[in-house]
Amino acid sequence: MMKAIQRFGGALFTPAMLFAFAGVVVGLGTLFTTEAIMGPIAAADTTWTKAWTVVLDGGWTVFNQLPLLFAVALPIGLAKRQAGRCCLEAFVSYLTFNYFVSSMLSSWAPGLGVDFSASAGSAQGVATIAGIRTLDMGVAGALLVSGVVIVLHNRLFDTHLPEWLGVFSGSTFVYMVSFVAMLPLAGAVVLTWPKVQVGMHVFQQIILGAGSAGVGIFVFLERVLIPFGLHHLLYAPFYYDNVIVQGGIYAAWANALPRLAAAGQPLADLAPWASLTATGWSKLFGIPGIAAAFYATARPERRKRVLALLVPVTLTSILCGVTEPIEYTFLFVAPQLFVVHAALAACLSMAMNAFGVVGVFSGGLIEMSSLDFVPLAATHGQTYLVALAIGLCFSAVYFVVFRFLILRLDLRTPGRAGEGDVCLNTQDEYRDAHGMPRAQDGRRLGADGEKADVDREDAYALRLVELLGGAGNIEGITSCATRLRVDVRDPGRVAAGGAFVAAGARGAVCAGRAVQVIVGLNVTQVAERVERALGLDG
């Protein structure tokens, strides 16, 4: 069960990876089309504004089509085979589902308590998805339909039909069954979802009424769930769905940027629903404090090497908002520090909220700049100066607290523990040792036993395979933002987390037969090389 939940959480992150670029486009587009900032050149009828409006409309693609993106993306992490075909099946089934819902509401909406004549995106719960007027189920509807299709795909894709029915095999057969399944599913949805929407409105008021305390609890839970890979399940309904605001916080904020840029009222009054995206402040200010404490407490002779380790992972956190590379350098050796980190992150977010710093602050500096600082600096710059002052104070708090705990408890953080060398084998050596075919490009070792043309990335991937118990112990492999998610046959054959760290990874988590190897931002390339080593590259 835990394995399925972790893979589901990882799949949820796939569309979110597009936000970094989309946010930059939306932020710049909003900045350059706001007359209060740019002056007369940004008036409504100028060529400048018309040209940037074209760019801005394209930038909203990701935020305006989130349900469709999640419907297509979920199979990437959950389909056991032929994930690309499953994405197509999920896409067409989701459209079919919405056509069914639209047709049912066109005939029976009044009796179901739905005002189907209301404008899309209004509080009446009606939306337009891929040109289909339907119920506004947000991302939840997309995940529901996609989940059903994935189950059918995993069970039915390889079904052998009689030869004369061969044209209906594979994806066609899966869609046929999905088509039938969508009818009762659509019927159940039109009967129940309007009542769910009423409950969601009540829940929204409770969350918003919790104020800074609610923000702190949310941020603390988001941090402590990271080691289990379950944090996506916590924030996804709030950020990308209708739980707190229509369309999700990200989409609502992106679409509200022009109004926010032109308004002088405090952001906490204009968009209080954005307060829960305060999870990024610890990435911007907390991680540098932690890194400084690690450097200060490292042995003098190792500080140079520790600095080389800390600089890139700290910049990764600040700029990209990905904290796992540095968090996993101390999570396993000093888990108490991670709990302290979560508590301090909660306090930091509460302080920001208490001083009226509200916006989309869940990512790194790049995302924050594109969605907050750049488009809103002219009208809300003072708020961001307050945020800077609070953040720097908390960086100092992080440093003092971490340094004190490391020294007082004698924790084995980077630069304070023993170090071992790891010898990485070449791809051909590993393939020969495990009875696997050699690389297709025919690379061989040189006569002197040194590596010929095998690069370090191949050797690294092969070492990870070995630490996972060998090719025969691996049943399946997927990846998310920074982790390899591996299904193994025998957990007892998986090496200890320290061996993965020594090999160059950030750590490893083993929960039953589900193993997560924390690699870093280059996880996609590493996953590809691991699949190549396993002979899964076609």
N, C-alpha and C positions, 0 to 999 in steps of 0.2 A: 504493500500500500504506500509506504513512504517513498519507494522508488518511483512509483507512478506520479505521486504528488510533486516530487522534485523535477521530474521530466516535464510535467505540466507547467510548473513555475518557470522553468528555463524556456519553454516554448513561448510563454507570454512575453518574454523580453525581446523576442525577435523583431516584432514591428517597432518596439520602442527604440531600437538601435537607429532607426531612420530619423528620430527626432533631432539629433544633433545638427544635421545639415538642414532639415526643414525649418528648424528654429532659427538658424542663421538667416535664411531667405526671408522668413516672415518678419524677423526683427529689423533687417535692413529695409525691407519693403515698407514696413510701417514707419520707420524713421524718415525715409525719403518722400513719403506721401503725406506727412503731417505738416500742414501749413504753419501751425504754431511753432514748429521747430525750424523748418527749412525756409520759411518766408514765402513771398509771392510765387517763387518758382514751383511751389507745390500746390498752387491753386487748382481747383477741380478741373478746369478746362485746358490746362497747359499740356504740351506734348510730354514734358518731363513726367507729370503725374500719370498720364495715360500709359506711357511706356512702363513705368514702375508698377502700375496696377496689374499689367499683364504678368509681370514677374511675381508679384504678390499673390495673385490668384493661383498661380502654379505652386507657390510655396505652401498654400493651405491644403494641398492635395492630401498629405498624410493625416492632418488633423481632421479634415472633413470626411475622410473615408475609413476611419478607424475600424468600424465593425467588419467591413469587407477585408481589410488587411489582416485582422485577427483570424477571420474565418479561413483565409488562405495559409496563414503562417503556422497555425497549430499543428498540422500534419508534419511539418518539418522536424519537430521534436518527438512526435508520438507515433507516427507511422512506422511499423516494423520493417517494411520494405517498400520499394518504389514510392518514396515520399513525394516525388514530383507528380506522379499520376494521382496520388491521394490529394494533393493540393488542388488539382483540376477538378476532381470529384467533389471536394468540399465547396469549391467556388460555385459550380453549377448547381449543386444541391441547395446552397444558401440562397441563390437567386430564386430557385424553384419554391423554396419555403416562403420567401417574401411575396412571391406572386400568389401563392395560396392564401396567405394572410390578407393581402390586399383585396383579393376577390371576395373572401368571406366578409370582411368589414364593409365592402361596398354594398353588400346585400343585407347584413344584419347588424351594422354598427350601433344604431339607436338602442336596440334591445340589449346590447352588451355594455352600454354605458360609455361608449366611445364617440367623441365628436370628430368624425372622420373628415368633416369639412374644414377643420381647423388648419392653420398654416403649419407646415412642417417645422419642427424645432421648437414649437410652442410648448406651453405647460400642459397641453392637452394630450401629450404622449404620442404624437404622430411624427413620423420621420420619412425622409426620402432617401432610399439606399439604392445606388446604381440606377436611378430614375424610377424606382418602384415606390409608390406611396404605401407605407406599411406602419405597423406599430413600432414605436421607438423603444426597442429592447436594448439598444446600445450594444456594447461588446458582449454582454451576457447571452443575447440571442445568437450571435455569431459563434461563440464558444460552444453553446448547446448543440447547434446544428453540426458544426465541425466535429465535435466529439462523437456524435452519433455516426457520422460518416467514417471517421477513423476506425471505430469499432467494427463497422461493416466491412471496411477495406481490409483490415487485418484478418478478418475471418473468411472473407469471400473472394478476395482478389485472385487467389490461385485455384479457385474452383474449376474443375474440369467438366466442361459441358460436352454433349455429343457433338461430333464433328460437324453435323449439319447446322448446329447452333453456334459454331465457333465465332461468328461475327459478334455475338453478344457476350463474349468472355472478357475477363479482365476488368478494365475501368467501366466498360459499358454495363456489365452485369452489376457492379457495385452501384452505379447510378440508377439502374432499374429498381433495385431494392430500396435505395435511398429515396427515390421518387415516391414509392409507395409509403415509406416510413414518414415522409414529410407531411402527408395528408393528416393523419391523426395528431402529429406533433403540432401542426398549425392550428388544428381545431382546439387542442388543449391550451395553446398559448392565447388565442383570442378570448377564451373563457376565463383564464386566470390572470393574465398579465395586467389588465387594468386595475385589479385589486392589489397586485404587487406594487404598482406605481403609487397608489395611495399610501401604502406602508413606507415606501421610500421617501416620500415627502415628509412624513413624520420623523423618520430617522435623520434626515438632513437637518431638521431644526434642532434635534438633540445634539448632533455633532457640532453644529455651529455655536450652540449655546454653551459648549464645554470650554470655549476660550483657550487660553494659553495652556491650561492643564491638559486639555484634550490633545493639543499639538505635542506636548512633551511625551505623553503616553504613546502616541502614535509613532513618534520618532524612536523612542526606546525599543518598542516592539520590532520596528523595521530593522534596527541594528542587530538585535539579539537573534533574529531569525536568519541572518545571512549565513552563518555556518551550516545551516540545514538546507539552504537553497530554497527556503519557503517565503522569503521576503517579497517576492513578486506577487504572491497570492494576497498579501496584505494591502499593498498600495495600488495594484492594478485596477480594482473596482472603483477606487476614488479618482485616480489620475485619468483613466481612459473610459470610464463608464459613468452612468447617471446617478451614482450613489449620492454624491454631494452637490452636483450641479449638472444641468442639462448638457449632455454631450461629453462629460468628463472635464476635469480641471484643465488639462492641457489644451484641448480643443476650445473650450470656453475662453481661456486666457488669450490664446492666439487670435481668436475672432474679436475679442474685446480690446486688443491693443490700440487700435486707432482712437477709440473712445477714451481709454486710459491715458494715452499720450496727450490728448487735448484737454484733459480735466485737471483741475488744480486741487481737488479734494484729496484727503489722505487715501492711500491705496487700501488701508484696512477698512475704510468705509465703502469704497467703490467695489472691492472684490474680496470680501471676507472669506468667501468659499475657497480661496487659493491658499489659505493658511497652512493646510496639511502638507504642502510640498516643501516643507522646511528641512527635509532630510539631507540637503546638500551642504548646509552650513558647516557641518563637521568635516566634510570633504575639503572644504576650502580653508578652514582655519584650524580644525582639530588635528588633522593628519600632519601638518607641518610641526605642530607642537610635539606630537608623538615622535616624529623623526628626529627632532632636535634633542629630545630626551634620550633616544637610543644612541645618538652620536656622543652625547655628553657622558653617558655611562659606559660606553665601550672601552675596552682596554686600549691604552694609548697606542700600542703597536698595531692595533687592528682598525683604528679609526679611519684610516685612508680607504681601506677596503669597505668598511661599513658605509662611508660616505658615497662611494661608487654604487653601492646597492640602494641607498636611500634616495638619492637625487632623482633617478628616473621614476621610481614608484611614487614619490611625493608629487612630482610634476604630473604624473598620470592621474592622481587623485584631484589635484587642483584644476587642471585643464579639462579633463574628460569626466571627472566624477566617478571613476572606477577605483574603489578603495581596496578591493580584495587582495591585490598584490602586496600591499604593506600590512594589511590586517592579518593575513595568513603568515606573516613572518613572526608573529608573536602569539597568535591564537592558540596554537597547540602547546607551546612551551610555557605560556603564562596566560591561561584562560581568564584568570581573575582580572587581568588588565583589559580584556575585551569587554567584560561587564562594566568596568569603570568607564571605558570608552563610550559604551552605549548610554550610560547615565549622564556623562558630560555632554554628549551630543543632544540628549533630551533637554538638559538645562540651557544649552546654547540656543536651541530652537525656541524654547519658551521665552528667553530673554529677547530674542528678535521679535517675536510676536507681541510681547508686552510693549515694545517700543514702536509698534505699528509697521514693522518691516514685513510686508506681505507681497507675495508674488510667486512665480514658478522658480523655486530654488532647490530642485531635487537633483540636478546634474552638476557638472563642473563649471568652471569659469566661462568656457566657450558657450555653453547653453544659457547660463545666466546672463551673459553679455548680450546675446542675440534676442532673448525674450524679455529682458528687464533693463539692464544698465544702458544699452545703446538706444533703444527706442524711447525710454522713459526718463532718461537723465535730465532733459531740459525742464521737465515739470516736477520730477520727484527726486532730483539729485540729492537734496538734503537728507532724504530718508536713507539713501544708500551711503552717505557719509556716516550716519548713525550706525548703520550695519557694519561698516568698516571698523569703527571704534569698538563696537561690541565684540566683533570677531577677533581683533587683535588682542583684546583683553583675555578672551578665552584661549587664544593660542598660548599665552603666558600661563594660564591656569593649567592647561593640558601639560605643558612642559614641567611645571613644578610638581604636579600630582604624579605624573608618570616617573619622573626622575626620583622622587621620594620613594615610591613603591618599589621600583626596580632595585634601588640600593638597600632599602630596609628589608625586603624579602629575598634579596640576592637572586633575582629572577634571571634566567638564562636567555636574555634577549640578544639580538644580533651584536656580535662583537664581544660577548661575555662567556660563550660556551666553546667547547672544543670543535674543531673543524676537521673534516676528513676529505680525502681526494676520491673522486669517482672516475673510473676509466670507462669511456663510452666506446662501444664496439661499432664497427661499420655495418651498413645494411646487409652487405653480402655475407659477412661473418655470422650475423644473426640468422639470416635465412638458411644458411648452410647448417647451422647448429640445430635448427628446429625443423629441418626437412622441408623448407619452403622454397619456391622457385626464386632464382636470383633476379635482380632488377632487370627490367626489360631493356635498359640501355647498355647492358653487358659490362658494367663497370666492375673492375677487379682490383684486388690489392696489388701494390707494387712488389717487386721481387725482394725488396729489403724489409717487407712487413709493414711499411708505413701506409697511411691512407693515401690513396691515389686521388681520385676526384670526388670522393664522397664528402658532402658538406656536413657541417656540424648539426644542422637541423635534422637530417636523416638519422644521424647517430643518436640524437636526443630523443627522437620519436621511438626508435628501436629500444632505447633504454627504458622508456616508459612502458612499452609493451612487455618487456622482461619483468619489470617491477609489478605489473598487473597479473603476473602469473603465466606469462607466455601467450602466444597466439591462440592456443587451444583452450585457454581459460576465458577468453573474451567472447561474449555472445553478441554484443551490440555496442555501438558508440555514437554519441551525439555531442554537440557542444552548445554552450550559451555564450554570454559575453566574455567570460574569463575562464571557464571551466570545461574540462572534458567530462562528460557523464558516461560512465562505462558500466555495462551489465556484465558481471562475471559469473562463472559457473561455481567456482569454489572460493569463497572469501578468504579461506585459510592460506591460499597461495599468493595473496596480495601482500606486498612488502609493507613495512611500517612507514608511517608518514615521514619520518626522518630520512629514509632512503630516497623518497621523492624530492625532498628539499635538497639533499646532497646532489641529486641528478640535475637540479636546475629549476624544478618546479617550486611553487610557493607553499605547497602542502597537499595533503590528500585526506579525504573524509570517506570512511567506509561504513555504510549502514546496511548490514545484511549483504545482499548480492549487488547493491548499488554503490558504486565508487565514484567520487568526484575528485578529479585531479585539478588543482588550481594552477593554471598555466600562466595567464596574463592576457593582455590584449591581442596577442598573436595566436590566440587559441584556434582560430579558423585554419591557419596555415599548419599548425601542429596537428590538428585533427586530420587534415588531408594527408599529411605524411604518415600518420599512424595507420590510416586506412590503406595507404599504399603498401606499408610494411605488412599488413594483414592480408594483402591480395584483394582488397575490396575496391580498388580503383579502376576496375574494368579491364 
